[in-house]
């Protein structure tokens, strides 16, 4: 289990090192548009899981949405501090 900040650190490190074995890094390298499409996909899946499935499936889909949202942040060069200032 990871916290939001731990996931951010892990993903940031992979992107910074341009880890060629990471599908996430490859996606970030495709840019905001590619990652944004994944965020939209995951958002709809999270919504549908919350509407029609159990709590565990909803949590799984929400976790994937958070993951993809962090990748979008990295692709757009938006930091945690940038987001926290707006919360």
LINGIJO-V981600 format. One record per backbone hydrogen bond with DSSP energy under -0.5 kcal/mol. CO is the residue of the C=O (numbers start at 1). NH is the residue of the N-H. Records with the same first field share a line. If there is no record, write none. Layout:
# LINGIJO-V981600
CO: NH + NH
This chain:
# LINGIJO-V981600
3: 7
4: 8
5: 9
6: 10
7: 11
8: 12
9: 13
10: 14
11: 15
12: 16
13: 17
14: 18 + 19
15: 18
19: 22
21: 23
22: 26
23: 27
24: 28
25: 29
26: 30
27: 30 + 31
28: 31
31: 35
32: 36
33: 37
34: 38
35: 39
36: 40
37: 41
38: 42
39: 43
40: 44
41: 45
42: 46
43: 47
44: 48
45: 49
46: 50
47: 51
48: 52
49: 53
54: 58
55: 59
56: 60
57: 61
58: 62
59: 63
60: 64
61: 65
62: 66
63: 67
64: 68
65: 69
66: 70
67: 71
68: 72
69: 73
70: 74
71: 75
72: 76
73: 78
74: 77
77: 79
79: 83
80: 84
81: 85
83: 86 + 87
84: 87
